[in-house]
Amino acid sequence: MHALGLRADIEETFTYPAAVVLGLRIHGTVPPADPRTVVYHVFDVADGLVTRITGYTDRSQALDAAFPRATAAGPEH
């Protein structure tokens, strides 16, 4: 995506015991760039290593995937 001229700005981050969620705003002139849209990437972490990265277009789904019990109480910042 970088070779296509796309760039990402981090809009928000959430950390959980076994995952990190990044909200990313994609900039550029080709899809999926849209300054109104934020995409979410969930980085699953085990023993200090990223074990899986999953993308979401919905913030709630990303937070649920990162730590299902956390969305009822709110994420940690």
Backbone as CSV, one residue per row, in Angstrom:
resi,resn,N_x,N_y,N_z,CA_x,CA_y,CA_z,C_x,C_y,C_z
1,MET,0.825,-1.192,0.000,0.000,0.000,0.000,0.873,1.261,0.000
2,HIS,2.015,1.167,0.650,2.915,2.310,0.691,3.379,2.676,-0.719
3,ALA,3.651,1.672,-1.561,4.100,1.918,-2.932,3.027,2.610,-3.767
4,LEU,1.753,2.458,-3.389,0.650,3.117,-4.094,0.461,4.562,-3.648
5,GLY,1.240,4.976,-2.652,1.132,6.343,-2.162,0.212,6.504,-0.971
6,LEU,-0.195,5.385,-0.363,-1.066,5.456,0.810,-0.243,5.656,2.075
7,ARG,-0.781,6.449,2.978,-0.154,6.703,4.274,-1.218,6.543,5.358
8,ALA,-0.785,6.243,6.559,-1.723,6.060,7.666,-1.319,6.943,8.838
9,ASP,-2.316,7.546,9.467,-2.125,8.277,10.723,-2.853,7.504,11.814
10,ILE,-2.224,7.378,12.959,-2.864,6.698,14.084,-3.837,7.671,14.735
11,GLU,-5.102,7.282,14.772,-6.157,8.095,15.377,-6.338,7.782,16.861
12,GLU,-6.238,6.492,17.208,-6.406,6.091,18.608,-5.763,4.732,18.815
13,THR,-5.420,4.459,20.072,-4.836,3.172,20.433,-5.514,2.663,21.692
14,PHE,-5.592,1.354,21.780,-6.121,0.695,22.968,-5.192,-0.469,23.272
15,THR,-4.877,-0.655,24.544,-4.037,-1.783,24.933,-4.799,-2.679,25.893
16,TYR,-4.624,-3.958,25.699,-5.256,-4.988,26.513,-4.193,-6.000,26.897
17,PRO,-4.506,-6.909,27.802,-3.488,-7.881,28.222,-2.896,-8.703,27.072
18,ALA,-3.692,-9.036,26.066,-3.182,-9.891,24.980,-3.394,-9.289,23.598
19,ALA,-3.638,-7.979,23.522,-3.863,-7.363,22.212,-3.657,-5.855,22.280
20,VAL,-3.384,-5.292,21.104,-3.312,-3.847,20.918,-4.187,-3.517,19.728
21,VAL,-4.983,-2.451,19.838,-5.837,-2.015,18.740,-5.358,-0.646,18.277
22,LEU,-5.157,-0.511,16.969,-4.822,0.779,16.381,-5.968,1.223,15.479
23,GLY,-6.421,2.441,15.671,-7.365,3.057,14.752,-6.563,3.886,13.770
24,LEU,-6.659,3.572,12.481,-5.823,4.194,11.461,-6.660,4.949,10.438
25,ARG,-6.289,6.185,10.173,-6.904,6.958,9.099,-5.971,6.865,7.894
26,ILE,-6.484,6.344,6.772,-5.689,6.112,5.573,-5.796,7.320,4.644
27,HIS,-4.646,7.832,4.203,-4.601,8.983,3.289,-3.966,8.568,1.975
28,GLY,-4.445,9.124,0.879,-3.874,8.865,-0.435,-4.905,9.136,-1.513
29,THR,-4.580,8.717,-2.726,-5.473,8.980,-3.858,-6.131,7.725,-4.407
30,VAL,-5.864,6.556,-3.813,-6.471,5.305,-4.268,-7.175,4.628,-3.095
31,PRO,-8.199,3.799,-3.372,-8.865,3.074,-2.276,-7.849,2.224,-1.524
32,PRO,-7.966,2.079,-0.226,-9.074,2.450,0.646,-8.959,3.841,1.255
33,ALA,-8.182,4.716,0.680,-8.009,6.058,1.238,-9.316,6.830,1.208
34,ASP,-9.698,7.342,2.352,-10.880,8.186,2.492,-10.703,8.929,3.808
35,PRO,-10.529,10.236,3.773,-10.226,10.979,5.002,-11.318,10.891,6.065
36,ARG,-12.499,10.422,5.710,-13.576,10.288,6.702,-13.581,8.923,7.376
37,THR,-12.783,7.990,6.893,-12.850,6.610,7.363,-11.647,6.254,8.221
38,VAL,-11.920,5.580,9.314,-10.868,5.026,10.164,-11.025,3.514,10.133
39,VAL,-9.925,2.805,9.902,-9.928,1.346,9.966,-9.192,0.927,11.232
40,TYR,-9.494,-0.264,11.709,-8.937,-0.739,12.972,-8.167,-2.027,12.746
41,HIS,-6.974,-2.101,13.313,-6.168,-3.309,13.246,-5.955,-3.805,14.666
42,VAL,-6.248,-5.092,14.858,-6.050,-5.741,16.148,-4.792,-6.582,16.049
43,PHE,-3.828,-6.297,16.909,-2.590,-7.050,16.975,-2.677,-7.966,18.197
44,ASP,-2.837,-9.268,17.969,-2.830,-10.232,19.072,-1.382,-10.443,19.496
45,VAL,-1.160,-10.451,20.814,0.193,-10.530,21.358,0.286,-11.689,22.340
46,ALA,1.360,-12.475,22.217,1.637,-13.558,23.168,3.143,-13.579,23.421
47,ASP,3.523,-13.582,24.672,4.938,-13.612,25.056,5.739,-12.502,24.383
48,GLY,5.141,-11.326,24.243,5.827,-10.181,23.681,5.931,-10.163,22.163
49,LEU,5.308,-11.130,21.489,5.357,-11.203,20.027,3.962,-11.046,19.435
50,VAL,3.881,-10.368,18.299,2.611,-10.265,17.581,2.353,-11.607,16.912
51,THR,1.218,-12.225,17.237,0.903,-13.556,16.700,-0.118,-13.513,15.575
52,ARG,-0.868,-12.412,15.478,-1.864,-12.282,14.420,-2.255,-10.816,14.306
53,ILE,-2.544,-10.387,13.077,-3.056,-9.042,12.827,-4.347,-9.198,12.045
54,THR,-5.428,-8.610,12.558,-6.729,-8.697,11.910,-7.269,-7.292,11.703
55,GLY,-7.797,-7.015,10.505,-8.347,-5.706,10.192,-9.853,-5.676,10.327
56,TYR,-10.377,-4.538,10.769,-11.812,-4.321,10.939,-12.170,-2.924,10.446
57,THR,-13.368,-2.785,9.941,-13.867,-1.458,9.584,-14.741,-0.900,10.694
58,ASP,-15.140,-1.735,11.642,-16.017,-1.326,12.732,-15.243,-1.309,14.050
59,ARG,-15.271,-0.193,14.724,-14.531,-0.009,15.982,-14.985,-1.004,17.053
60,SER,-16.292,-1.170,17.219,-16.803,-2.075,18.255,-16.365,-3.511,18.012
61,GLN,-16.395,-3.947,16.763,-15.958,-5.310,16.452,-14.478,-5.492,16.759
62,ALA,-13.676,-4.492,16.446,-12.241,-4.570,16.735,-11.994,-4.655,18.233
63,LEU,-12.688,-3.831,19.008,-12.510,-3.855,20.462,-12.998,-5.166,21.057
64,ASP,-14.112,-5.683,20.554,-14.605,-6.986,21.016,-13.612,-8.094,20.706
65,ALA,-13.001,-8.037,19.519,-12.035,-9.057,19.134,-10.780,-8.982,19.999
66,ALA,-10.392,-7.780,20.393,-9.182,-7.597,21.188,-9.361,-8.092,22.617
67,PHE,-10.508,-7.825,23.182,-10.763,-8.215,24.570,-12.262,-8.161,24.803
68,PRO,-12.956,-9.251,24.551,-14.434,-9.251,24.557,-15.075,-8.679,25.818
69,ARG,-14.482,-8.898,26.985,-15.101,-8.406,28.224,-14.862,-6.927,28.451
70,ALA,-13.958,-6.314,27.716,-13.583,-4.927,27.984,-14.599,-3.926,27.473
71,THR,-15.355,-4.236,26.426,-16.228,-3.232,25.851,-17.388,-2.875,26.767
72,ALA,-17.743,-3.764,27.662,-18.816,-3.446,28.614,-18.347,-2.376,29.608
73,ALA,-17.069,-2.427,29.989,-16.533,-1.481,30.960,-15.788,-0.329,30.303
74,GLY,-15.464,-0.461,29.024,-14.693,0.571,28.325,-13.239,0.159,28.229
75,PRO,-12.567,0.501,27.147,-11.176,0.107,26.953,-10.203,0.907,27.810
76,GLU,-9.035,0.333,27.989,-7.942,1.026,28.665,-7.221,1.870,27.634
77,HIS,-6.789,3.066,27.990,-6.027,3.913,27.058,-4.594,3.971,27.500
